Amino acid sequence: MHSSNKEKQSIYGILYVVATPIGNFNDISSRAIETLSKVNLIASEDTRHSKKLLNHFNIKVRQISYHKYNEQKISNILINNLLDGKNIALISDAGTPAISDPGDILIKKAKKNGINVSPIPGACSITSALSASGYGSENFQFIGFLPKQTAKKEKIFKKHISENNFSLVFFESPNRLIETLKNIKKNYSEECVLVVAREISKVHEEILEQNIMECISWYESKNPKKLKGEFVIILPAQDHLNDKESFNDIENFLILLLDNNISYVNAIKATCSKYKLKKNIIYKKYIHLAKEYDSD
């Protein structure tokens, strides 16, 4: 392999995988700006879209269009440029390239040819949503866009339910959101809690944690045509209570603790410990009790 021949490898260019902002231009790193300014060529998912970002930072480097419909052809052109010693930056429309976006084909070819691939880290909608969800420290599985076919969706949901030891994270488009939420309701339960994030780092940023019925009601009240961008949906590992005590038993236990002057936070901890439940789910479900007892 070329990678074992340092002298030969040193004459090749470097392929930089550069993360760009997912909303706010100020989220880009100074290292990303420096890299984009100094490379010989920028491979962009949409050159017109990326031009706005490049103009904002007065970056004059030439772009070449690199998207899922021309990956095979353009990747060969880019590899030849890299082998000729030119440095190239790969960017997507927003976020980190090759995460459910074009890039893998080029990166694999570069590595096969002994070309150094260097990541310039930055914004990513998946990790951003997870970090603000309350489930970021738990096991998770990201699957990209959920399949369109109902049968394939349900296969994924059933695997998640049966294993029940990780958060399921996926993208969904605005026009399929309601259908997917109803499919979640069908496969899980009305008590199923999920996190839906959109427009992260933008003016209308929205990160909601609700049960599935509240979520469906919320988005049905919106005009789907006005919902923009990709949704990040996080389905935490679910607590199934049909084999345990009912929610009524849990609520009665909580009330007993609160009646004895136990704080809501400590009452939740004790309840979760007793019933072997996740704190986030119970905390949100019985938040009305906290308000009732705080107002006394």
C-alpha positions as CSV (number, residue, x, y, z in Angstrom):
1,M,0.0,0.0,0.0
2,H,1.1,3.6,-0.6
3,S,0.6,4.4,3.1
4,S,3.7,2.3,3.9
5,N,5.9,4.4,1.6
6,K,6.2,7.7,3.5
7,E,8.4,9.3,0.8
8,K,5.9,8.6,-1.9
9,Q,2.9,9.5,0.2
10,S,4.4,12.9,1.1
11,I,3.9,14.1,-2.5
12,Y,0.2,13.5,-2.4
13,G,-2.3,16.1,-1.3
14,I,-4.5,15.8,1.8
15,L,-8.2,15.2,1.7
16,Y,-9.8,17.3,4.5
17,V,-13.3,16.3,5.7
18,V,-14.5,19.7,6.9
19,A,-17.6,20.2,9.1
20,T,-19.6,23.3,8.3
21,P,-22.4,25.0,10.4
22,I,-25.8,23.4,10.6
23,G,-27.5,26.8,11.1
24,N,-25.5,29.6,12.6
25,F,-22.5,30.6,10.6
26,N,-20.7,31.5,13.9
27,D,-20.6,27.7,14.7
28,I,-17.8,27.1,12.2
29,S,-14.3,26.6,13.7
30,S,-11.4,28.9,13.0
31,R,-9.5,25.8,11.8
32,A,-12.2,25.0,9.3
33,I,-12.1,28.6,7.9
34,E,-8.3,28.4,7.7
35,T,-8.4,25.0,5.9
36,L,-11.1,26.1,3.4
37,S,-9.1,29.2,2.6
38,K,-5.8,27.3,1.9
39,V,-6.9,24.2,0.0
40,N,-6.6,24.0,-3.8
41,L,-10.2,22.9,-4.3
42,I,-13.4,22.5,-2.4
43,A,-15.7,19.5,-3.2
44,S,-19.2,20.8,-2.2
45,E,-22.5,18.9,-2.1
46,D,-24.3,22.0,-3.5
47,T,-22.0,24.7,-4.8
48,R,-24.7,27.4,-4.8
49,H,-25.6,26.6,-1.2
50,S,-21.9,26.6,0.0
51,K,-21.1,29.8,-1.9
52,K,-23.1,31.7,0.8
53,L,-20.9,30.3,3.5
54,L,-17.7,30.9,1.5
55,N,-18.6,34.4,0.6
56,H,-19.4,35.2,4.3
57,F,-15.9,34.3,5.2
58,N,-14.3,35.8,2.0
59,I,-13.1,32.4,0.9
60,K,-12.2,32.5,-2.9
61,V,-11.2,28.9,-3.5
62,R,-12.8,27.1,-6.5
63,Q,-15.6,24.7,-5.8
64,I,-16.5,21.4,-7.6
65,S,-19.9,19.8,-7.3
66,Y,-19.8,16.5,-5.5
67,H,-23.1,14.9,-4.6
68,K,-24.8,11.4,-4.5
69,Y,-25.6,11.5,-8.2
70,N,-22.1,12.1,-9.5
71,E,-20.0,10.6,-6.7
72,Q,-18.4,7.8,-8.8
73,K,-17.4,10.1,-11.6
74,I,-16.2,13.1,-9.6
75,S,-14.4,11.0,-7.0
76,N,-12.1,9.8,-9.7
77,I,-11.3,13.4,-10.7
78,L,-10.7,14.4,-7.1
79,I,-8.4,11.4,-6.5
80,N,-6.3,12.3,-9.6
81,N,-6.0,15.9,-8.2
82,L,-4.9,14.5,-4.8
83,L,-2.4,12.2,-6.4
84,D,-1.0,15.3,-8.2
85,G,-0.4,16.9,-4.8
86,K,-3.4,19.2,-4.5
87,N,-5.2,19.6,-1.2
88,I,-9.0,19.2,-1.3
89,A,-11.7,20.0,1.3
90,L,-14.9,18.0,1.3
91,I,-18.0,19.7,2.7
92,S,-21.7,19.0,2.7
93,D,-24.6,21.4,2.7
94,A,-24.5,21.5,6.6
95,G,-22.8,19.6,9.3
96,T,-20.2,16.8,9.1
97,P,-19.7,15.2,5.6
98,A,-20.3,11.5,5.0
99,I,-22.8,11.3,7.9
100,S,-25.9,10.4,5.9
101,D,-24.3,12.7,3.2
102,P,-22.0,12.0,0.2
103,G,-18.4,11.3,1.0
104,D,-17.7,7.6,1.8
105,I,-16.9,6.7,-1.8
106,L,-14.2,9.5,-2.1
107,I,-12.8,8.8,1.4
108,K,-12.5,5.0,0.7
109,K,-10.8,5.6,-2.6
110,A,-8.4,8.1,-1.0
111,K,-7.4,5.6,1.7
112,K,-7.0,2.9,-0.9
113,N,-4.5,5.1,-2.8
114,G,-2.6,6.0,0.4
115,I,-3.9,9.5,0.5
116,N,-4.1,11.1,4.0
117,V,-7.7,11.9,5.1
118,S,-7.9,14.5,7.8
119,P,-11.1,15.4,9.7
120,I,-11.8,19.0,10.7
121,P,-14.4,18.4,13.3
122,G,-17.4,20.7,14.0
123,A,-21.2,20.8,14.0
124,C,-23.3,17.7,13.6
125,S,-27.1,17.6,14.1
126,I,-27.0,14.1,15.6
127,T,-24.6,14.8,18.4
128,S,-26.1,18.3,18.9
129,A,-29.6,16.8,19.4
130,L,-28.3,14.1,21.7
131,S,-26.3,16.5,23.8
132,A,-29.5,18.5,24.6
133,S,-31.8,15.5,25.0
134,G,-30.8,14.1,28.3
135,Y,-30.0,10.8,26.7
136,G,-26.6,11.7,25.3
137,S,-24.6,9.5,27.8
138,E,-26.6,6.4,27.1
139,N,-26.0,3.8,24.3
140,F,-27.5,4.9,21.0
141,Q,-27.7,3.7,17.5
142,F,-28.0,6.1,14.6
143,I,-29.5,4.7,11.4
144,G,-29.7,7.7,9.1
145,F,-33.1,8.3,7.4
146,L,-35.8,6.0,8.5
147,P,-37.0,3.8,5.6
148,K,-40.1,4.9,3.7
149,Q,-41.7,1.5,3.7
150,T,-43.9,0.8,6.8
151,A,-42.7,-2.8,7.0
152,K,-39.1,-1.8,7.1
153,K,-39.8,0.9,9.8
154,E,-41.6,-1.7,11.9
155,K,-38.7,-4.1,11.7
156,I,-36.4,-1.4,13.1
157,F,-38.9,-0.5,15.8
158,K,-39.4,-4.1,16.9
159,K,-35.6,-4.6,17.2
160,H,-35.4,-1.5,19.3
161,I,-38.2,-2.6,21.6
162,S,-36.9,-6.2,21.9
163,E,-33.4,-5.2,22.8
164,N,-34.4,-2.1,24.8
165,N,-30.9,-1.1,25.7
166,F,-30.1,1.8,23.4
167,S,-31.6,5.0,22.1
168,L,-32.7,4.9,18.5
169,V,-31.7,8.0,16.6
170,F,-32.8,8.8,13.0
171,F,-33.6,11.5,10.5
172,E,-37.1,12.2,9.2
173,S,-38.3,14.6,6.5
174,P,-41.2,17.1,7.3
175,N,-43.6,15.5,4.8
176,R,-43.3,12.0,6.4
177,L,-43.1,13.2,10.0
178,I,-46.8,12.7,11.0
179,E,-46.9,9.2,9.4
180,T,-43.8,8.2,11.2
181,L,-45.0,9.5,14.6
182,K,-48.3,7.5,14.1
183,N,-46.2,4.4,13.3
184,I,-44.3,4.9,16.5
185,K,-47.5,5.1,18.4
186,K,-48.7,1.9,16.9
187,N,-45.6,0.0,17.7
188,Y,-44.8,1.4,21.1
189,S,-47.5,2.9,23.4
190,E,-49.2,6.1,24.2
191,E,-46.8,6.6,27.0
192,C,-43.8,6.4,24.7
193,V,-41.5,9.4,25.2
194,L,-39.4,10.7,22.4
195,V,-37.2,13.8,21.6
196,V,-37.8,15.7,18.3
197,A,-35.2,18.3,17.2
198,R,-35.2,20.6,14.3
199,E,-33.7,23.9,13.1
200,I,-30.8,23.3,15.6
201,S,-28.7,26.5,16.1
202,K,-31.1,28.5,14.0
203,V,-33.6,31.2,15.0
204,H,-36.5,28.8,15.3
205,E,-34.6,26.0,17.0
206,E,-37.0,23.5,18.6
207,I,-36.0,20.5,20.8
208,L,-39.1,18.9,22.3
209,E,-39.4,16.0,24.7
210,Q,-43.0,14.7,24.8
211,N,-45.0,11.5,24.8
212,I,-46.1,10.3,21.4
213,M,-49.7,11.6,21.7
214,E,-48.5,15.1,22.6
215,C,-46.0,15.0,19.8
216,I,-48.6,14.0,17.2
217,S,-51.0,16.7,18.4
218,W,-48.2,19.3,18.4
219,Y,-47.1,18.7,14.8
220,E,-50.6,18.1,13.4
221,S,-51.4,21.6,14.6
222,K,-48.6,22.9,12.4
223,N,-48.7,23.4,8.7
224,P,-46.4,20.6,7.4
225,K,-45.5,22.7,4.3
226,K,-43.9,25.3,6.6
227,L,-41.8,22.9,8.5
228,K,-38.3,23.0,7.0
229,G,-35.2,20.9,7.2
230,E,-34.5,17.5,8.6
231,F,-35.9,16.3,11.9
232,V,-33.7,14.4,14.3
233,I,-35.8,12.0,16.3
234,I,-34.5,10.2,19.5
235,L,-36.4,7.2,20.8
236,P,-34.9,6.3,24.1
237,A,-34.9,2.8,25.5
238,Q,-38.5,2.3,26.6
239,D,-39.8,1.3,30.1
240,H,-42.5,-1.3,29.6
241,L,-44.8,-1.1,32.6
242,N,-47.4,-3.8,31.6
243,D,-45.2,-6.4,33.3
244,K,-44.7,-4.1,36.3
245,E,-46.9,-1.9,38.5
246,S,-49.3,0.4,36.7
247,F,-48.7,4.1,36.3
248,N,-51.4,4.6,39.0
249,D,-49.3,2.7,41.5
250,I,-46.3,4.9,40.6
251,E,-48.3,8.1,40.9
252,N,-49.7,7.0,44.3
253,F,-46.2,6.2,45.5
254,L,-44.9,9.6,44.4
255,I,-47.8,11.4,46.1
256,L,-47.1,9.5,49.3
257,L,-43.5,10.8,49.2
258,L,-44.5,14.3,48.4
259,D,-47.1,14.3,51.2
260,N,-44.3,13.5,53.6
261,N,-42.3,16.6,52.5
262,I,-39.9,14.8,50.2
263,S,-38.8,17.1,47.4
264,Y,-40.0,16.3,43.9
265,V,-36.5,15.6,42.6
266,N,-35.8,13.2,45.5
267,A,-39.2,11.6,45.2
268,I,-38.5,10.9,41.5
269,K,-35.1,9.3,42.4
270,A,-36.8,7.1,45.0
271,T,-39.6,6.1,42.6
272,C,-37.2,5.2,39.8
273,S,-35.1,3.2,42.1
274,K,-38.1,1.3,43.4
275,Y,-39.7,0.6,40.1
276,K,-36.5,0.3,38.0
277,L,-37.4,3.1,35.6
278,K,-35.6,5.8,33.8
279,K,-35.7,9.2,35.5
280,N,-36.3,11.3,32.4
281,I,-39.5,9.5,31.5
282,I,-41.0,9.6,35.0
283,Y,-39.9,13.1,35.6
284,K,-41.7,14.4,32.6
285,K,-44.8,12.4,33.0
286,Y,-45.5,13.6,36.6
287,I,-44.2,17.1,36.3
288,H,-47.7,18.3,37.2
289,L,-47.2,16.9,40.7
290,A,-44.1,19.1,41.2
291,K,-46.2,22.2,40.2
292,E,-49.0,21.2,42.5
293,Y,-46.8,20.6,45.5
294,D,-44.7,23.7,44.9
295,S,-47.8,25.8,44.8
296,D,-49.0,24.6,48.2
